[in-house]
Amino acid sequence: MSIKNRFINTALPNSTSLVEKLRIKLKITQQVQTKKPAKQSGINSAEYREELAEFQYETLNTFIEKHCIERVTEFCFSDSKQFFFSFKNHTEPDEHVDQTAELVLFLEDIYHLIEDDAFDTYMRRLFSAAEKYVIIYASSGEQQTNHLKHLKLTDWVDKNKADFNLLQFIPNTSFGDFYVFGSRAALASHAIFPKISILVPVFNTEQYLHKCLDSILNQSYKNIEVVCVNDCSCDNSLSILTEYAKKDGRIIIIDKHINEGLPQARKTAFINSTGEYILPVDSDDWIEDNMVERLYSCLVFGEYDMICCGYYEEKHNDEYCYFPQILPENKMEKIKYGIFGFGNSKMVWNKLAKREVYEKVKFSNESNGEDCYITCQTLYHSNRVGYYPLPLYHLSYSRTSLTANKFIAQRRYEDRKANYNHIIEFCIEKFGHDLSFFEPELEKRMSNIEKQKPKYIKNKLFSLLSILVHAKN
């Protein structure tokens, strides 16, 4: 694939509005691209391309107007040429051979570029032309495969363009996604660094606590407070917390003398926090050293109330990569598919949210499934939810060993059922008694919980009597 440093202008009358110029250019771009057939039945490829161009036009025009962008350059690889258009002053192509623009677009499917030998050369040309933003389009497909390929894209930016960050991920399940990369100049207007509270409930995690705290304290975003709640641990967890607090004044320790469980420990941490944004982290996990910075930048830039990222699961010496489940914008659909469904959007620890979102949250007393209840509420109270498509959180598999104990398994079943009953009550309060909208996901979820009920747990009184009889014999 050759890269030619020349620009081609499509003749557009000077009287054409900025909006119409973008619309025309996007439709011209679609004509030279070979797109996959539409997924929806009854829609031919021409209609699909038209709808795709309209989606791109709406998304990009909104972005351009919001950020007051006047100069845009578009790259393509289908014909090894580069399209240039100026929104205000239409000039001759030869004058723009080495010109940069505020926004650089790549609107063709990034998969082909990633798999090409010229990937590195093309990316360097793409980003060198950008003064503020680079927007790259990726067609829709199987989410896991898509994002694994996009890891190469984002990793390249991290390693080769330190002055650019992924600022926004704009998903669209019908057509594809936009990746918005921004330079330091683009971030200048957002250079405000409010305090972010990281909430860490702690209970008997001495084996993992050092790594957890190190990963938090080494964050590239420095204005943080770390509120650690020791929930009556029996090991050396409190001593470890005290040791770290002596070295770093950002750590706040709340030492509880009664074990009230995980959700109440989260509540205590939140009550004692003062940050404008809230990030829960479990004490047996750890986070990437840029997690807070990346999530905060995306949340502020995209004007979201809450943002979710992907995560790694460390299990039996293996590491599995998961990407955030993209949910519909409608609040009822968020809960239907995100909470009652069987995706991966229920956790609290991969989400950064505004403080006012958490101020409306009620915390349960039952530990297992408590994150589902919390997330149900944060999804409801967040008008806009954003996504950072890459993994920044490392989940330890240690907690699943609790199921080995029969009585703990029974408690887990009872807790999870109680928390989903709380969720149902919450839905009735917000949406009314008719919950048919949430079917069949709701019925499947409750049925799945019942299947987790340990069949080997008998009547406790009968078990105790049996033990006494055997003891006498």
N, C-alpha and C positions, 0 to 999 in steps of 0.2 A: 504494500500500500504506500503510494507516494503522497507527500504532503506538499501542496503547492501554496506558496505565499502570494496568492492573488485573490482579488475580491470581485465578485460579480454582483452588480446591481440590477435589480429588476425595475424596469421603468415604472415609476409611480408618480402620478401628478403631484406637484408641490401642494396642491390644495387638499390632498387626501389627509384625513384626520389620523392622529397617531394610532387610534384603535383600529381603523380600517387598514392602515399599513401593516400592522401586526397580523391582522386576520388574513390579508392577502398573502403575506410572506409565509405564514404557516400552511396555507392551502397549497401554495407552490411547492413548499418543502414536501408535503405529503404526496404530491404527484410524482416526485422522483424517488420515492422510497417504496420498497416492496414490503408490504405489511402482511402479517399472518391473517387468515380469514377470521371473520367475527365469530365469537363463541356462541352468541345468541342465535337461535334458529330464526329464520325469516329475515335476517339482515345480511345483505350481500356485502362484498368487500368494499365496494365504492361507498356505500352508506356508512360502513364501519370507519373508513378513512375520513369521511366527512365529520363524523361524530368525534373521532379522535382529534382532528384538527381543531374542532370547536372546544373540546376539553382543554387542549394545550393553549389555545388562544385565551380562554377565560382565565386559566390559572396564571399564565405569564403576564397578561395585561394587568391583572389585579396586583401582581408582584411589582411590575414596572411603575404603576401609578402610585402604589403605596410608598415605594422607596425613591420616587422622583428620579427615575433613570431616564437619560436622554440618548445615550449611545449604546447600541447593542451590536454584537458580532455573533453570527451563527456559523458553526462548523458542521460539516457533514463528511461522510466517507464513501457514500454510495457511488459518487463520481469523482472522488479525490479532489474536490473543490471546496472552497469556502465561500459562504454567502455573507455579504456585509450589507447592512442597511443602517442609515442614520435616521433617527426619528424627526429631526428638525431641519438639518441642512443636507440636502441631497447633492453630493459631489461626485466627481469622476473617480472610478475605481483605482487608477494608478496613484492617486494621492494617498491611498490608504494601505499601501503594501505593509508597512510596519506599524500601523496605528493600533492602539489598544482601545478597549471600550470598558465602560463601567460594568456591563454584563455580557458574559460569553455564554452562548447556548449550544448545547449538543442535543438535538431532538430526535436522533435516530436511536435504534435499539442498542444499548451499550454492550449487550452480550457479544456482538460481532467484533466490537473494538477490543474487548477484554481478551478474546481468544486470538487476536491477530498479533503477529510478530512485531508490528509497528506500535504496539500499545504504549510503550514508554515514550517514544518520540512524539507520538500524537498528543499524549497527555501533557508533555512539557510545552508544546506549542499552544495547546488549549489554555493552560493556566498562565502562561507568560503574556497572553493577550488580555487577561482580566485585571482590571484595576480594583474591582470590589467583589463581584460575584461570578460564580460559574454554576450554571444549572444544567444537569445531565438527566436525560430521560431514560427510563428502563421499562420495557413492555411488561405486562402482567404475565403471570405464570404460576408455577408451583412455588409457594413462598419460600420454603426452605432452600430450594435450588437457587432461586433468584438471589437471595441474600448471601449465600455462600460465594456466589460469583462476585457479588458486590463487595465482599470483603477485600478482594484484590484491588478494587477501585479505591476504597477508603484507606486501605493500608498504603497504597502508593502515595496518596495525598499526605498521610501522616509522616511518611519517611522522606518525601521529596519536596513538599511544600509546607514547611513548618508555619508559614504565615497564613495558611488557610485552614479553616475548620469546617466540619459538617454542621451547618446551622439549622437546617430544616429538612424534614422528610415529609413529602406531600404524597400520600398514598391514594390510589384509585383502583379498586379491585376490577373494574370493567376494562380499563385500558392499560394502566401502568403507573409508575411512580416517578416523582421528581426528587432528585437529590440536589439540595442547595448548599453550595460551599461558599463561605465568605472569608474575606481577607481581614487583616487587622484594621484596615481603614474602614471596612464595613461595620466592624464592631465598635468603632470609636464612639458612636452615639449611644452605645449600650454599656459604656464603661462605668457601670455602677455595680458595686460588689456588696450587697446586703448580707447580713448574717444568715447563714443556713444552719439549721439545727439537725444534727444526725442523732437519731434516737436508737439506743442500743440496750435492749433488755438482756440481762445476764442471769443464767442459772446453770451452774455446774459445767462450765465450758472452758476450764483452765487449759485444756489441750489445744484449743483453737484461738483463745483470746488474744494472745500476743500477735498473731498474724492479722487478726481482725483489726485491732487497734493501730498497728503499724500502717496498714493500708489506708485507714481513715486519716491518721495524722500526717501522712505523706501526700495528701491531696494537693494538686497544683492550685486549687482554689483554697485560699488560706483563711478567709473570714468565716470560720465554722465554729460551732460549739458542739461538743460531744456529750450528750446526756446519757449516762450509763446508770441503769437501775439494777442493782444487785437484788434479785428476788429470793433472798434467804438461801444463798448457795451453801452447800456443805463442803465444797472443795476449796482450792486456793484462789478462786476467782476474785474475791474482794481484795486480797493482798496484791494481786496483779493490777487491779484497777487503781489501788492506792499508789503503787509504784509508778504507774504512768502519770497519774494526776500530779505527782510531785515534780515531774519533768516537764509537763505541758499544762499550762493554765487553762487551756480550752476544754479540758475534761471536767465534767461535773458528775459527782457520784451521789446517787440516792441509795441508801442502804435500808432496805425494807426488813423488818423483823418478823413479818408474817408472809409466807408464800401465798400469793393470790393468783398466780398463773400469768401466762404470757400476755393476754389482752390488757389486764390491769397494770402490768409492768409497762406496757406501751403507753397506757393512759397516764401513768405517773410521770413517765419521761416527757410526754407532751406538755403536761401541766407545768412542769419545771423548766420548759424550754422558752427561749425568747426570740428565736429566729423568725424571719419573714417567710421562710420556706422550710418544709419538713421532708426529711429523707430517713425512713426506717432502715436499719441494718441489723440483721441477726448476729449474735456474738460468736456463732460457730462458722460464719461465712467471712468473705473478704471482698474488697472492691478494687477495681482498676484505679490507678493514681490520678486519672483525669475524669473519673465518673462525675463528680460534682460539677466540675467546670463545664463538661460537655452537656450535661442535662440542663444546667442553669442557662447556658448560652442559647440552647434550642428553645427552652421554655419562654425566655424573654423575647427572643427574636420572633418566634411564631405566635406570641401573645396567647399562650396556653395557660390553663389553670392547673394542669397536671401533665406530666410527660412520663412515658414508659420506655424502658430500654430492654434489650435482650440480655441473656444470662448464660453462663456456663454451669453445668451440673457435674460435679466431680464425684464419680461413682466407681468403686472397685478399681482404682488406679487408672480409670479412663475418664475422659472429659467429653461431655456432650454439649453441643452448641444449640441454643434455642433463641428464636427471634420473637419479638413482641407480637401478640395477636392483634391484628388491625380490626377495630370494632366500628360499627356504623355510628353515625353522629347522633341519631335518635337515642334518648336516654333509656327508653324501654327496651330497645334493641340491644343496647350496650349490656344491660343486665341479663336479657334473655340469652345472648350468645356468650357473654363474657363471664357470667356468674353461674347460671344454670347449665350452660353448655360445658363442653369438655376440652376447652382450649387452655391456654397458659396465662390468662390475664388476671387471675384471682389474687396473686401475691401482692403484698404491700411493699416489699423491699426493693423492687426494681422501679419504683415510682417516686418522683420528686413532685411535690404539690405545694401550692400556696397555703399559708397558714390558715386563711379564712375557710379553706375547704375542710381542714381537720377540726376546726372549731365547731363544726356541725356534726361531727362523728360521735356516735354512741359506742362505747366499748362493752363487749359482753364479759361474762365471767367464765365462759367455757373456752379452753385453750385450742383444741383441735378444730380447725375450720374457722377460727376467728379472723384470719386474714380475708376470707371470702366475705364475711359480714362487713368488715372495714372497707374493703375495695368496692363492694356494692354501693356503699354510701359515698365514697369519694368519686366514683364514676357519676353518680347522680348529681352531686353538688358541683361537679366540674362542667362548666358550659362548653369548654373547649379542651379536648385531650389530644396531646401530640405524641409522636413516636420517634424514638431514636433507634434505628433499625439494627444496631450492632450490639453485641454483648459487652456489658461493663461490670456485671455482678457475677461473683463466683459462689455457687450454692454448694454447701457441704452435704453429703448424703448421710451424715452421721445420725440425723434425727430420725430416719426411718427405722433404726434399730429398736425403737420403742415398741414396735409392733410385735417383737419377739415375746414380750410378756403378755400372758393371757388377760390378766386383769387390766393392764394398761390398754390393751386392744379394746376391751369392753368400754373403758372410759373414753377412748378416742371415738368410738362409735356413738356413744351418748352425747359427747361434746359436738361432734359434727352435725348430728341430727338437730341438736338444740340451736346451733348457729344458723342452720338453714331454715329453721322455724322462725328465727329472728329476721332473716332475710324476707321470708314470706310475709311476716307482719309489717315489715318496712314497705314492701310493695303494695300491700293493701292500704296502708296509710297514704302513700303517694299516688297510687293509680286506681284505687277502688277495689271492691271485693271480687270483681270479675277478673280472674287471672288467666283466662283462656289464651290471651295474647302470648303468654310465655310457654305455651305448649308447642311441641311435645317435650321440649328441653326440661321443663320443670318436673314432669312425671318421670322422665328417665333419670334425672338427678336424684330424686327421692328414692326411686327404686334401687339405684346404685348404692345409696347409703344403707338401705336395708340389707343389701347383700353383704355388707361389711360387718354385720352383726355377728359376733362369734357364736357359733353353734354349740361350742363345747362349754359355755358358761351356764351352769345349772343354778338352781335356786340356792342363794348364798346360805340360807339357814340350814338347808339340807346338807350342804358341804361341810359346814361347821359341825353339825351333829355327827356326820360320818367321821370327821377327824377325832372327835371326842370318844366315839365308840372304839376306834382303832387304838387310841391312846390307852384306854382302860384294859384292852386285851393285851 
